[in-house]
Amino acid sequence: MKRFALILGILVAFAWVVDRALLPQQGYQPEALQGVDVKPESLRYFPDNYAQSRERFRQLRTLSPSRYQVQGGLFKVSSSDEDLTVDWLHFRSNAPRLVVLVSGVHGMEAPTGAAMQQLFVDMLRAGQLPGDFDLLMLHALNPYGFKYGRRATENNVDLNRNLDTTAALFANGNHGYRQLHDFLLPQEPVDLSRWENRFFAERLSLKLLRNSRDAIQEAALSGQYQYPQGFYYGGDSFEPQQEFLQQLLIDKAAPYQSILFIDLHTGFGTRGETHFYPGNPATEQIRRDMEWVFQDYEMVWPSEASGFFPIRGDLIGFAGKLLAAEKRFVPIILEFGTMDSLATKGGVESLHRTVLENQGHFHGFLSGQDRAEVQRRYEEMFYPSSGRWRSKIIGDMSNIYPQVLARFLQLEEVKPERGDLNITAVDSGH
């Protein structure tokens, strides 16, 4: 009997090891969205590629309601690819309020952001959005990443860690990233069959013995300025989009009293859910206005408890520095979750996919099969092919847009209390 138990135990252990060893080849899949119907009318919003998405965006000017005059333009991004542009449209009237919708700060997230911009214009044209406001939209702020399937720019810069009003940004350090450098940035071609990849989760667990989960997440997500070949790299100088954005936002925002600024993202959070991330509001007034406008939704303030950490050089922080001194400025990051990254398994897999994509970009792949599999997983992390996922977030935003706009239009009823108190230090309490 003892011998039988020993043999059985060995077989169970062997089966577990085989299962763990095959996992990277099979690929982790987040839970399916049960009870969600696929709606063909929702799927049509999602573009197949950068060129198609850009052309669709440019055609939106012809769908403007008659009360608007439409201005449009583009910024040509300096690149080895001479056909990369950031396009913008401004629907103008005599409204005192402006809504800003930005897509593609992270290139791989641009297709979903572009879909949400098209949805907004369709709802505007159909009279499904309340109130008197103008609209400014920017398509694919990182066109290189959109076209070539990367989160970062051609210079490997994460635009959402690169935007600020002073170059002091680039002096920031990231001690945790330095400690984890060897783990996060392998220096050899990607080989999915290697034990380091088959047992990535176990290797990460060993790191947790020396560093807390929060320390690792903060090191990996908050941005770093020391490793040009690392992910979440904020650069050593501003990308060309910074100057373009500064000029455009200041110019277009000038006539307005209040601004609702929506930055569209995918990846972080519960699969199929729309998360409201407020970043680090610079003043108590901005915080109060955000709490008013988004009171119907749970906002995820940066904290150890939420798993969402303050970042440097982010778009909504940059826009706030440019506009909030003279405007009622209400920013939000809308994040459409894809990988259940708030759960342990999804968080580990998200980090692994990020490591593999970055490693392959700089050091190549052992085989074409490895290249294709890593790219497939990376695309699914930011732009899921699931019809259920796409239908779910279109349906959710069809309800969110009118509700948020209705609150934004009531903002004038909230008495402003101007102040310069920077509240970053107390965000951990929320």
C-alpha positions, -999 to 999 in steps of 0.1 A, spaced: 0 0 0 28 24 9 45 16 -24 13 22 -43 8 56 -26 44 66 -34 39 57 -71 6 76 -72 22 106 -56 50 105 -82 25 103 -110 4 132 -96 36 154 -93 47 144 -128 12 153 -142 14 187 -124 49 194 -138 38 184 -173 7 207 -171 28 236 -159 54 230 -186 28 230 -214 10 261 -201 32 286 -219 27 268 -252 -10 266 -248 -13 301 -235 -33 314 -206 -69 324 -214 -89 347 -191 -124 336 -182 -150 339 -210 -177 365 -206 -207 343 -199 -242 356 -207 -229 383 -231 -244 382 -266 -223 390 -296 -239 419 -314 -228 424 -351 -238 461 -349 -212 465 -321 -184 447 -339 -185 470 -368 -169 497 -347 -136 479 -343 -110 485 -371 -88 459 -387 -56 480 -389 -42 515 -386 -48 526 -422 -85 516 -420 -90 532 -386 -74 565 -397 -96 567 -428 -127 560 -407 -117 588 -383 -112 613 -410 -146 605 -424 -162 613 -391 -161 650 -400 -189 643 -425 -211 629 -398 -211 660 -376 -245 674 -366 -254 705 -385 -249 728 -355 -212 723 -357 -184 736 -378 -157 710 -382 -120 717 -382 -94 690 -387 -57 685 -391 -29 662 -386 6 660 -371 31 640 -390 53 620 -367 90 619 -376 97 583 -384 113 559 -409 77 553 -419 67 585 -437 30 578 -433 24 581 -396 1 608 -384 -18 619 -353 -52 632 -367 -75 655 -349 -111 668 -354 -127 697 -336 -165 700 -337 -171 737 -330 -202 757 -320 -207 784 -294 -209 760 -265 -192 769 -232 -180 733 -226 -156 710 -244 -153 672 -244 -119 658 -253 -115 621 -264 -80 608 -270 -72 573 -284 -39 555 -288 -16 570 -262 -5 533 -262 -4 521 -298 -18 486 -292 -48 501 -274 -57 525 -302 -82 503 -321 -105 502 -291 -101 539 -285 -109 546 -321 -140 525 -318 -152 545 -288 -146 578 -307 -168 566 -336 -194 554 -311 -195 588 -295 -200 606 -329 -227 582 -339 -246 588 -306 -241 626 -310 -255 625 -345 -285 603 -334 -293 628 -306 -285 603 -279 -262 625 -259 -275 653 -237 -264 689 -236 -246 717 -253 -209 710 -258 -182 710 -284 -159 680 -292 -122 676 -297 -109 641 -307 -73 629 -313 -68 597 -331 -38 574 -325 -15 596 -305 11 568 -310 5 558 -346 37 538 -348 26 515 -320 -8 511 -336 5 502 -370 33 479 -359 17 463 -329 36 478 -300 26 497 -269 55 521 -272 67 545 -298 94 538 -324 119 550 -298 105 525 -273 90 553 -253 58 549 -233 40 581 -242 20 579 -209 53 582 -190 68 609 -213 44 639 -211 51 668 -188 58 706 -189 94 704 -177 123 680 -184 127 674 -147 105 643 -154 135 624 -168 155 627 -136 131 604 -118 145 571 -106 129 537 -101 148 517 -75 125 487 -77 130 484 -115 168 484 -110 165 456 -85 144 435 -109 163 445 -140 176 410 -148 143 394 -142 122 419 -163 147 423 -192 162 390 -204 190 395 -228 186 364 -251 162 355 -280 127 344 -268 123 306 -265 90 297 -251 102 262 -243 129 274 -219 122 266 -182 124 303 -174 92 308 -194 75 275 -185 79 284 -148 76 322 -150 50 323 -122 72 302 -99 102 324 -105 80 355 -98 69 339 -66 106 336 -55 109 374 -62 79 379 -39 99 364 -10 123 394 -13 99 420 -26 63 425 -19 37 422 -47 30 459 -45 67 467 -48 70 446 -79 38 461 -94 50 496 -87 84 490 -101 70 475 -133 41 499 -139 50 534 -126 75 541 -153 113 542 -155 139 564 -172 171 544 -169 167 515 -194 160 525 -230 154 488 -239 130 483 -210 92 484 -210 75 514 -195 104 535 -205 96 572 -203 126 584 -224 154 608 -218 137 637 -237 102 645 -249 87 627 -279 75 650 -308 39 645 -297 45 665 -265 50 698 -283 22 692 -307 -2 683 -279 7 713 -258 1 737 -287 -32 720 -298 -47 717 -263 -39 753 -253 -53 766 -286 -85 746 -288 -93 749 -251 -91 787 -250 -128 795 -256 -142 771 -230 -151 773 -194 -151 737 -185 -134 706 -201 -142 669 -198 -110 651 -208 -113 613 -215 -82 592 -222 -92 558 -236 -71 527 -227 -73 489 -226 -56 461 -207 -57 468 -170 -85 454 -148 -113 429 -149 -121 414 -183 -150 432 -200 -153 459 -173 -149 496 -177 -127 510 -150 -125 547 -140 -90 558 -131 -86 594 -120 -48 596 -118 -34 622 -94 -55 653 -95 -33 684 -88 -59 703 -67 -87 696 -44 -111 713 -68 -103 689 -96 -109 660 -72 -142 674 -61 -153 680 -97 -143 644 -107 -162 630 -77 -193 649 -89 -191 640 -126 -183 603 -120 -204 598 -88 -224 570 -105 -192 549 -109 -165 535 -87 -133 555 -92 -101 536 -86 -77 560 -68 -40 551 -69 -32 531 -38 -16 499 -26 -51 485 -19 -63 491 -55 -32 478 -72 -31 509 -93 -1 530 -87 7 567 -94 26 572 -127 47 600 -139 45 617 -172 9 607 -179 -15 624 -204 -42 636 -181 -17 650 -156 0 668 -185 -33 682 -198 -42 693 -163 -10 713 -159 -18 730 -192 -55 738 -187 -67 734 -151 -55 768 -138 -81 787 -158 -107 760 -165 -130 736 -147 -110 706 -157 -124 671 -153 -101 643 -164 -105 605 -164 -88 574 -177 -113 549 -190 -96 514 -189 -114 485 -206 -101 454 -188 -89 424 -208 -69 400 -187 -83 400 -152 -50 416 -142 -63 424 -107 -63 387 -100 -30 369 -94 -31 346 -124 -41 374 -148 -16 398 -133 13 373 -136 3 365 -172 1 402 -181 36 408 -168 49 377 -186 34 388 -220 49 422 -215 84 408 -208 82 384 -238 72 411 -262 98 435 -251 125 408 -251 116 397 -286 116 432 -299 152 438 -289 167 403 -289 146 384 -315 130 349 -313 143 314 -315 117 305 -341 90 320 -362 65 300 -342 76 317 -310 74 351 -327 38 345 -339 27 331 -305 42 360 -285 26 386 -308 -8 368 -307 -8 369 -269 3 405 -268 -24 416 -292 -50 397 -272 -39 415 -241 -47 449 -255 -72 442 -284 -92 410 -277 -106 393 -307 -136 381 -286 -169 393 -300 -184 390 -265 -157 414 -251 -162 439 -279 -200 438 -277 -198 442 -239 -177 473 -238 -197 490 -267 -229 483 -248 -215 496 -215 -202 528 -231 -235 534 -248 -248 539 -213 -218 555 -197 -214 584 -223 -249 599 -217 -248 595 -180 -213 611 -176 -222 639 -199 -254 646 -179 -233 650 -148 -207 671 -166 -235 695 -177 -246 700 -141 -211 709 -130 -219 746 -131 -242 740 -101 -212 729 -80 -195 759 -65 -158 760 -73 -134 763 -45 -100 772 -60 -69 758 -44 -34 747 -52 -31 718 -28 -14 689 -44 -31 658 -30 -8 631 -45 5 622 -10 -30 614 4 -42 592 -25 -33 561 -7 -63 566 15 -87 558 -13 
